[in-house]
Amino acid sequence: MIKTIAIISDTHGYLDSQIAAKIRKCDIAIHAGDVGNAQVMESIQPKSGQVYLVRGNNDVAAKWPNEQKDRLHELQESLTLEVPGGSIVVIHGHKQNPVAARHALLRKRYPFARAIVYGHSHRLCIDQEELPWVLNPGAAGKARTFGGPSCIILHVSQNSWYLDSIRIT
């Protein structure tokens, strides 16, 4: 059975409506940090209702609306999600420096993963050169989208994984 996983990041308080529509067609959703507010958390609605979010460097009390700061505890620093065919590690990526060596450092740190998802750079990037794959869905909001809001749809089964890169222009 194939599961679809919507992967987004860097919404900074705004989720593009076309990206939200893509998420609704998926089984699971992952947000790799810099969520921005509780409205974004609530607007991520995959079919199963399973949403996994991590905390970005901007997901701090000083940058969230006062009445929503209590929701910050729902954002983990990192997580590992077991899905058919392997595991996915999700982090924001702001602590993985230097940038030029980021993918090598991530692979060294999480060699057990089938895929590592990170955000922070706002740049859509798919690195399938070796395992684990390193995936950055870019920005799914309106801040620094570098060509339009983007996301990745990952299709997983016990025997194969493939993905679709989506850019809204």
N, C-alpha and C positions, 0 to 999 in steps of 0.2 A: 504494500500500500504506500503510495506517495503522499507525503505531507508537504505543504507549502509554508514557507516561513518568510514573512516580510521583515526586512532588516532596514532600519532607519537610524538616523542620528541627527544631532545638532538642529533641533527645531527651535530652540531659544524662544519658546513661548508661542509659537505659531506652527501648526501642521498644515501643509498645503492640502487643499481639498481633493485634488486628484491623487495625491499620495494616499490620503485617507481612504479613498475609494479602492485603491489597489490592496490596502491592508485588509479591508472588509472581505475580500475574496480569498484571503489566505487562512490557513488553519491556526497559525501562531504568529505573534509579532515580537520583535526584539528592537529595543531602542538603546543605542550605544552612548547615551549621555548628552548633557546639555539640553535637558527636557524643557526647562524654563518656567513651567507652571502646571497646576493641577488640571486645567482645562485640556492641555495637550495629553496628559495621562489618560483622561477620560475619553478623549476622542480616538484613541487607538483601540479599534474594535475588530479584531479578527473573529472568524467564525466560532472558534472554541472559547473565546474569551481569555485565552492564555496570553498574557503580556509580560515580558521580562524586560526590566529597565535597569540601567546602571547610572551611577552619578557621574556627571561631568564636572569639570573645574568651575563652571558657572552655576551649578546646582548647589548653591549655598544660601543660607538665610538672608544675607544682605542683598541678594539679587532676585529673591522670590517675593511675591505679594505677601504682606503681613498675615493675612487670614489663611494663607496656604502653607506656611512654613512647617506646620505639623505633618505635612505629607512627604517631606524630604526623607523621613525615615524609611519610606517605601523603596528608595533607590539604593541599591547595593553598590559597593565599590567595584566588584567584579562578580561574575557568575559563570558557572559551567552548566550547560544545558545538554542533557542526553537525548538524542533523537535517533531515529532509525539510521544505522550505518556509521554512527560515531558521535563525538561530542563537539560542542561549539563553546568556545570561551568568548565571553563578552567583557570588554573593558572600554574606558573612554579613550585612553591612549596618551593623555597629556603628560604622563610620567615616563613614557618610553622615549628617551633621548639618547644619543643625538638622532635627529629626524632621518638623516641619511642611512642610518643603520637600523631604523625602527623595525622593519620586517624581519631581519635576521635576529634581532633581540627578542622579538615576540616568539619566533619559532623556537629559539633556545629556551625561553622561559616556559612555553607551553607545548612541548614536543608530543604530548599524548593526544592533543586535539586533532580533529579532522579539519576544523576551520577556526580561525581567530577573527573576531569582529571587533573593530575599533572605530572611533569617530575622531573628533577634535579638529582635524585639518580642514573639514568641510569639502574635501576633494574626493570624488568618486574614484575608487581604486580597487581593482581586482587582480590579485597576485596569485596565480595558480601554477607558478613555476615549479613548486615542490610542495610537499605536505609538511605541516598543515597549510591550507590555503590562508591567505591574509586578505581580509575584505573590509573595505571602508565604503559605506553606502553614500558618502557625501552628506549634504545638508538637505533635510526634508522640509525646511521652513522657507523663510525669505532672506535670511542673513547669509551673505557670502556663499551663494549657491554655485558660482562659477559655471554659468550656462543654464541654470534652471534647477529647481528642486529635483532630488534624485533618491532612489532607493534600490535595493537589491531584493529579488525574489529568489529564494533558495528552495529547490525541489529536492527532497531527500527520500530515499527508500533504503532498505537494508543493503541493496546491491549497487546503487548508483546515486550520485549527487550531480546536479547541474544547476545553473543559475541563469537568471535574466537580469540584466542591468537596465534600469529605467531612468530616463531623464525627461522631465516635463519641460517643454520649450514653448 
